Amino acid sequence: MAIAAEIPPVKNKKVFFILKIYSAKGIVFQDMVTFAIVKKILVIGAGRSAFSLIKYLLENSRKENWNITVGDVSFDLANQKIINHPEARAISFDINNEQQRNEEISKADLVVSMLPATQHLNAAKDCVRWRKHLVTASYVSKDMGAIDAEAKSAGLILLNEAGLDPGLDHMSAMKIIDEVKAGGGEVVSFKSYCGGLIAPESNDNPWGYKFTWNPRNVVLAGQGGDAQFIQNGKLKSIPYEKLFDNIETIEVDGYDTFDAYANRDSLSYRKPYGLENIPTLLRGTLRFPGYCKAWNELIKLNLTNDSQKIAGSEKLTWIELIELLNPEISGGVIKYFEDTLDSAVLEKLRWLGIFSDRKIMLSNATPAQILQHLLEEKWKLKENDKDMIVMQHRFEVRHRELKIKRITSSLVVKGDDSVCTAMAKTVGLPAAISAKLILQNKIKTCGVIIPTLKEIYTPVLAELETFGIKFIEKIS
């Protein structure tokens, strides 16, 4: 028996082999056999937020015919994430190594960058150079936006803001905004809040907070510009020094109340959400009650200052640092705060140990770095701790009859433990599902984009529901 194959030239699609089988009697049998092209995915960064993303890619690798490379500056960290999967390999990867970066990106079909936002650009430029798609969970920077035209010309998708916040916030909000517009309504108020928190059952400290993402971003939250939003047609601006004084109380069913403070820039979302003329638009961050008031005291103590290093800081005790940064406090730091603060705030500060004789043990550091070093110890997740993501959108909608309808869309997700966290799920799964859609050629819009498009948010939100990540909508 002889076999001949006719193979048509097909690029990046399934290849069809036409097999002609010749029997001993000269009879020809013809059949069609399909062989799928292997798609290669490069994941850069294997930190805590990458756990669920990598797990999803590995679990779908055989079905989708993917080969996955996970790269991190720590080979051990990357290797832990792939758990000896036959369709994956781990490498030590330095984003600043141009030769290695080009070598690995050139071999991939799609790159997922889970690096800090400041480190995406080189990967993005190389993706354009080598004609590769890119997914990140970070905000679109000015430099990233500048390569939009080049990406469009190359027919590439550079999908950013495909994580939690930004990411899930865009998708869930745009679903409702598009539905309102399709029904002839107008969104006249939109407030959106999100918080990465510790689950109540795992909370064992008076702050009600533990780190589930970049600690530095938490310590420096609110710095880098005034918080700007629009309320009842009037532009509002809150400077950093007053940010944690201006809080709202937000109710979420089943979880009582949360404190909310305004994010840095809400105004920039008017255009991508198609709400250019909206009278009220605000985005905020959620914390458990009492957190913001106590954090405000840390700001007043200059402990979040990251602009100046303190020479010989390793020789200081915490009480000496407080006295150094606040020479205007007379009569003793402890007595001053006992006389001026309410008991709940004082308890939080005492629990941190900032009024103690404990040595700082961090040399030539800024106050913010010193504070971060302390908080990483105090706010560390224990092995079986569960974190919690809370997100809520509040819409006011006006229809033709001029009646105002209120829509509330809420999401609560809990982690399984300190590794499979709610933060990792809600950051990693939207990015992973988006990557799959790109490789399946189901996203047609090219360029530097964010997931405000129906072709992205509809399938992503639908699949996320299978993981228990589901928004509950209420109308009143």
N, C-alpha and C positions, 0 to 999 in steps of 0.2 A: 504494500500500500504506500503511495506517495502523497505528500502534502505540499501544497504551494500556498503562499500567502500574498495577497495584494494589499499593500498598506498605503492608504492615501495620506498626503502630508497634512497634518493637523497640529496646530500649535496651541498649547495650554488648554486643550480640551480632551475629551475621551477619544482614544484612537480605536478605530474599528478595523479589525483584521478580517478579511474575507478569505476563509479557508476553503480550498478546493481539494477534496479528498478523492484520489483515484483508486478504485478497487482493482483487484486482480483481474476482474472481468471487463475492465475498461469503463465501468459506469462511473460518472462524476457526481459526487455529492458536494453541495455547497452550503456553507454555514457562516454565520456572522458571530464573531467573538469580540467582546469589548475589553480593552485593557485601559485602566484609568492612569493618567499622568499623575505622578506623585507631586504634591504641592509642598513646598518647604517654608516653614514658618520660623523666623528668628525672634525670640523673646529676649529683650535686653533688660536686665534688672530682675532679681529674684527675691526682693524684699518681702515684708509681711503682706503687702497688698497684692502681691502677685500669686499667692497660694491658690486661690480659687480659679484664677485665669488659667494657670498652667495645668491644674487638675482637669478643667473642662477640655482644654486642647488635647491632653493625653487621652481622656476618655472617649473623645470623638475621632481620634487619629486614624483608627483602622477603617471606620465607616467612611470617613471623608478622604482617606488616602493621603494623610499628612505625615510629614517628617518634621520633627520639632527640635530646634536647638535652643537651649536656655543658657544665656551668658550672663555672668556677674563678675564683679571684681573678686568676689570670693567664690572659688571653684566649689568648695564644700557646700556653700549655700545653694548654688545652682544644682549641684548633684543631689542634694537632699530633696529638691523639688521634683526631680524626674523619677524618683523611686525605681530606678533600674528598668524603666519602661523600654521595650524593644524598639519603639519608633522614636526614641528621643536620645539626645546626647547633651552632656553638660560641658561647658567650656569656661575657662577664666577669660573674662572679656573686659577690656578697658576702652571706654567710649572715646577717650582722648588719643588712642593709638590708631592713627589714620590708616595705616597699612592693614591692620587687623579688621578695622571697621569696614573698609571697602571690600576686603576679602569675604567677610561673612555676609554682608548685605548683598553683594553681587550674586551670591549663591541662593539667596532666599527669593520667594515669591511675594512674601508679605512680612513686614517687621512690626512687632508690637513693642513699643518703648514704655517701660514702667519706671523709667528714671525720673529724677527730679525735673521739674519743668525747664530749668535753665540748661539742661543737657540734651534736649531733644533736637535742637537745630542741626547739629552736624549730621545726625542720623537722617533727618528729613532731607537735607541737601544731597546726601549720598543716595537716598531712595530715589530722588528725582534723577540723579545722574545715571543710576543703574536701572531705572524704570521699574521700581518696586512700590507697592502700596504700603501705607503706614497707618498704624492706630496708636493713639496715646490717650491718657486719661487726664491730660493737663489743659489749662486754658490756652487759647490761641494767642501767642505773643505777637508783637508787631513784626518781628523778623520772620516768624512762621507765616504770617499773613502775606508777607512780601513775595513768597514763592508760589502764590496761588496761581498766577497766570502760567507759570512754567509747568506746574503740575497739571493744569487743565490741558495745556498743549500736548503733554505727554500721555494724556488719558489716564492719569493716576488719581487715586483717592488717598488724600492725607486727612484721615478722620481724627480730629482732636476732641477733647471734652467728652470722652465716651466712657466715663467712670460713674461715680456717684454724684458728686457736687464739685465740678460740673459733670453732667452726664444724665443720670436718671432724673435729675431736676428738669432738664430741658425736655426729655422725652415725655414724661408724665404731664408736664405743663402744656406742651404743644398739643398733646392729644386732646385736652379739654379746650384749649384756645381754638383749635381747628374745628372742633365739634360745635362750639358756640357760634363761630362765624358761619359755618355751614347751615346752622339753623336760623340765621338772620339776626343773631344777637351781637352785642358789643360788650367787650370786657372793659369795665370802668375802674376796677380796682383789682390789683393782683399783688398778693403778699406771699412770699415763699420762704420757708424756714427749714434748716437741716442741722442735725447735730450727731456727732459720733460720741456716744456716751458709754458708761458702764451699765449693764443691766442691774436693776434694783436688787435682785437676789445675789449678785456678786459684789455689791457695794459694801466696803468695809472701812470707808474713810469719810470724814465730814465734808469733803469737797464734792463727793459724788462724781468723781472723775478719775479715769486712768487712760494712759496713752494707748491708742489703737492705730495711730498714724504718726507722721513726722513730728516729733516733740518740738523742734525748733519753730515750726509753723504755728504751734499752739502758743508758745511763749511770745512770739512776735505778732500774734493776731491783732489786726486793726492798725498796725503801723504801716507806713508807706503811703499815706494819703488820708484825707478826711472821708468819712462814710457819707456817701451822697445818694439821695433818693428823692422821689417826688410824692407829695401827699396833698390831696385835694387841690391839685393844680399848682402847688407852690414847691419850688425846689428847696430841699433841706440839706444841710451840711453839718456833720458833727465831727469835731476834731478828736484825735486819739485820746487826749487828756480827759474828755468828757464822755467817751464812747460807752463805758461800762456804768455810767450814771444814768444813761438813757436806755432803759430796758422796757420791754413789753412782757406781759404774761400770756402765754399760749397754752390752751387746753387741748389735750389729745385724749380721746376716749380710752379709758382703761389705765391711763398713766397720769392722772391728775394734771398738774401744771408744770410748765417749763419757763425759764427766763430766756428772752431773746434779745440779742443786740444786733445792730445793723451791720451788714457787710460793707466792705470798702466802696464798691461802685455798683449800684443797682441801675443807674441810668443807662449804662451801655447795653442793657438787655432789651431796651425798647425796640430797637431795629430788628435784631434776630428773631424776636418773638412777634414781630408785626404789630407792635403796640405803641407806635410812635407818638400818638396823641393821648395816651392813657393818663388820667388825672392822678392816679395813685399806683406806684410801683415800688416795692421794697423787698429786698432779700436779706435774710438774717440768719444768725447762728444760734442754736439752742444749747442751753446748759440747765442743769438742775437748779431749783431755787436756792438762792444764796451764793452761788458761785460768782456771779458777776460783781456783787457788792464786795466780796472778799478780794477778788482779783483787782478791783479798782484800788484797794489799799496797797497792793504790790506795785501798781503803777505809781502811786503817790510816793512810795518809798524809793523810787527810781530803780527798782530791781528788774524792770523789763528793758532798761536802756542798753542798747547794743552798739552804741556809737563810740565808746571810749573804753579802752582796756585799763585795768587797775594793776599797776606794777606791784609785784610781791603779794598778789592776792592769796597765794597759797599759805601765807603766814598768818592771815587774818582768821579770826573766829567769825561766826555769823553775826553776833551782836556787835562786833567791831566794824563789820562791813556796813551794817545798818547805820551806825553812828557816823561812819565816814561819809556815806552818801546823803545823810540828812543832818548836817551840823546845826540846823536851826532848831532841832528838837532839844529842849532843855528839861532838866529834872529827871533824866533817865528815860530810855526808850520804852522799857516795859511799863513803867508808871504812866507814861504819856498815853500809851494805847489802852491801858486799863481804864483810864479816865475818859477816853474819847470814843472807843469802839463798843458796839453792842456785843453781847456775850457770844453770839453765833459766829460773828466775824473773827473775834479774838480766838475762839476755839480753833478755827481753821488755820490761822497764822501760827498759833502755838504748836499745832499738830505737825506743821512743816518743820518746826525746829529753828525758825529764823531768829528767835530770841535766845538762842543757846550759846554756850561756849565751844561748840563743836567747830573744829578746824574745817576750812573750806576745801583745802587740798586740790585746788585747781589753779595753776599758775598763769599769770599774765592774761587774765580773762576779763571779758566784759561782765557787767552785772547780769545781763540776760543769759550769758553762757553759764554763769555760776548758778543762777536760778534753775536753768534747764537741767544742769547736772544733778541738782538736788531732787527735782521733780521726777527725773527718770528713775530714781530710786524709790521715791514715795508713791508714784503713780504707775508703777509697773504692774502689768497683768500677771496674775498667778496662773499656774498651769491650767486649772479648771475654771478660771474666770470666764464669764460670758459678757461680751460687749453688746451694744444695742445701737442701731441706727434709727433715728426718728426723722421723718420728713413730712412736712405738711404744706399744702398750697391752699390759699384762701382767695377765692374769686368773688367779685360782685359783678353781675351780668345784667345789662339792660336790654330788654327786647322791645319790639315795636310798640307794645302797649305801655311802655315806659315804666313797667314794674321792675323792681330790683330783685334779682334772684341770687342767692348765695350758694356757692358750691365749695365744699371742703373735700380735699383729696389727701388722705393720710396714709403713711407707710410706716410700719414698725417691723424691724428685722432683728433677730437676736443671733449671736454667734453660737457655735457649738462648744468652743473652748478657746484657749489663747492662740491657737494656730489657725483653725478654721473660724475666723472671726466674721462678724456681720460686716465689718469694714472691708475685709478681703472679698466677701461675696458680692457686695454692692458696688465695689470698684471694679473687680476683676471680671465678673460674669457679663456685664454689659459690653465691656471691651472685647471679651472672647467671642460672644455671639456676633458682634459687629464684624469681627475678623472673619468669622465663618461666612457671613452674608457676602462680604467682599470677594472671598475666594470662590463662592458659588455664583458670582456675577449677578447678584440680586440687587446690588446698589449701583445705580447708573450715573449718579451725579459725581462729577470729577472735581478736583481742585482741593483747596484747604477748606474743609467743611466741619460742621458740628451736627449732632444728631437731632436737629429740629425738623428734619424732613420725615414725612410720613413713610417713605420707603425704608427708613431706618427704624423709627420708633415703634411702628406697628408690630413688626415681627420680633423685635427685641423685647418689648413689654410682654408680648404673648408668651414667649419662651421663658421669660423670667418668672411668670406665674407658676410654671411647672416646678420651680425651685422654691416656691413659697414666698416669692418677692412680689407682692400684689398690693396695689393702692386701693383703699376703700373710699368710695365717693359718697358724699351725702349732699342733698339739696334741701334748702330751706327758703 
